[in-house]
Amino acid sequence: MSSGCASDGSASSPRLIIDDSVAGDFKALAVETWDRFLTVFQARSDCFGDVRLWATRSLNSRAAYDPDSATVTVRVPGTPAMLQSALVHEWAHHIEFQCEAHKDLRLAFLAAQGLPPDTVWRPDDAPANMPSSQWADIPSEQYAETMIEVVLGRRQIPTNARVTREAVRVIEEWAAGD
């Protein structure tokens, strides 16, 4: 049914649990990207747990994260750049929902983005089919897009979400355990 992959083979590392819906080429890309992700977040890897990966041909967006089941669903097919970006973006949400220490990052991230400290991180009533211009203004989404730059070095797929150099630095420091 599924296979689990751990970056260093240790039982304590969060695992990427890959469903049979994920084709071999996408699985290889996901495992490679997961290893990069865990390398960046090695100091925080005890903060978040395993995540599941599903692939589907029918999804209204490029990917989605379900915090109740810790499952990332990615729409396929897609270019390697699109798939890799979607994975990192959704894994960022995985950390956001699973890691209690993530709340400590939010004020510094908001400041780095030039947003007031009382800015709502993620609106509870955000519609599923929100226009991309509104989506790009949500700090949680800006954070997930910033994570792509942190893990992959740059955003391969442009979005309207603003990312500052200071936000990248804040996440890099937090990821390193600082």
N, C-alpha and C positions, 0 to 999 in steps of 0.2 A: 504493500500500500504506500509506504513512504520510506524515505531514508534520511537519517540524521547525519549531519556533517559538523564536526567541531574543528575549529581552526588549528588548535595544537593537540587535539586528541584527548585533552584532559576532561574529566567529568564535570569540572567546575565551570568551564567555558560555556556561554550560551550557545545553543545549537540552532542551526538552520535545519528545520525539518521539512523536507521537500516531498510534496505530494506527487503521485503518479501522473497527474495532469500536466506536469512540467516536462517538456521534451528535453532530450539529452543535450542539445546545444544550449538551451536556456539554462539548464541545470548547471552546466560547466561555467557559464557566465555568472550565475548566481553564487556558486561556491567561491569563485575567484573574487567576486565583489564582496561577499561576506567576510572573506579572509582580510581584505583591505579594510573593511569596516571595523572588524575586531582589532586589527592592529592599531588603528587610530584611537579606539575606545577601550584599549586594554586596561587602563587604570580605572575604568568605570564598569568593566564587564561583570562585576559581582552585583551590580545595581539592576540589571535587567536579565530576564530569562530567555528561554527558547522562543523562537518565532517560527511560525509555519508559513510555507509558500505554496500558493495555488496559482494555476494559470487558467484563464478563460478567454474565450473568443467574444463573449458578450459582457461588456462592462461599459457604463456610461462615461467613465473617465479612464485615464491610462492605468490607474492603480487605486487600491483602497486598503485601509488598515482597519481591522476590527479588534478593538482593545479587549473585548470580552473573551475572544478565543485566541488572541495574539496571532492573528492570521493576516498575512499580506496576500492580496489577490491582484494579479497583474494581467492586463489585457494583452493577448498575443494574437497575431504575430506583431513584432516591432523590431526596429533596428537595435543593434547592440547598445548604442548610446541611449536610446529611449528606454530600453529595459533596465539598463544599469542605473540611470537617473531615477526611474520609478522605484527601483528597489531601495536605493539609499534614502530617498525622500520618505518612503513608508517606514523604513527601519528607524528613521529619525522620530517618527511618531511613536513607534514601538518604545523607544527609550523614554520619550515624553510621558507616555501613559504608565510605564512600568517602573520607572526609576524615581523614587521619592526625592532624591537629591537634585533631580532636574529642576524642581521648583526654585532652588537656590540660583540657578542660571538665569532665570527669566528676567529679573530686574536689570542685571548687567546687559543682557541681550537687548532689552527694550531701550536702554540708554544708548547702546552702541548703534541702534537703528534710528536714534533721534526721536523716539516715541516717549510720551509721558509715562511715568511709572504706574499710573492707574489704568493704562490701556488694557482692555480685556484681551487675555491671551488667546482664547478660542471661544467664540460666541456659542452658547448652548443651542440657539435656535437657527443656526446657519442652514439655509436650504441646500439640499443635495445637489441641485442644478444651479448653483450660484454662478453668476457671470465671472469670468476670469479677472476682470478689473476689481471686483469686490474681494474675491478669493486672495488676490495678491496683497491686499491690505491687512490680512489677518496675521498677527505676529507668529502664531504657530506655523503657518504656511511659509512665512519668511524664514523662520528657523529651519524648517525642513529643506528649503532651497539652499540655505547657507550650508547645511550639512553636506549637500552635494559638492560644494566647493571645497569643503574641508577634506572629504574622503577622496574625491576624484581629481582635485586640483582646479577644476573649473566646471561651470555648468555647461554641459554639452548641448542641452536643449534649452533655448532661451524661454523665459517666462516673464510676466510682468511684475513678479515679486522682486522688490528692491532688496539688495544685499550689500552691506557696507563692509569695507576692509576691517573695520573695528569689530563688527559682528563675527567675522571669520576668526579674528584673533581671540575674542571672548570664548567662542566655542572650542577653539584649539586648546586654550588654557584649561577650560573645564574638562575637556576630554582627557587631558593629561593628568587630571586629578588635582589641579591647582585651584 
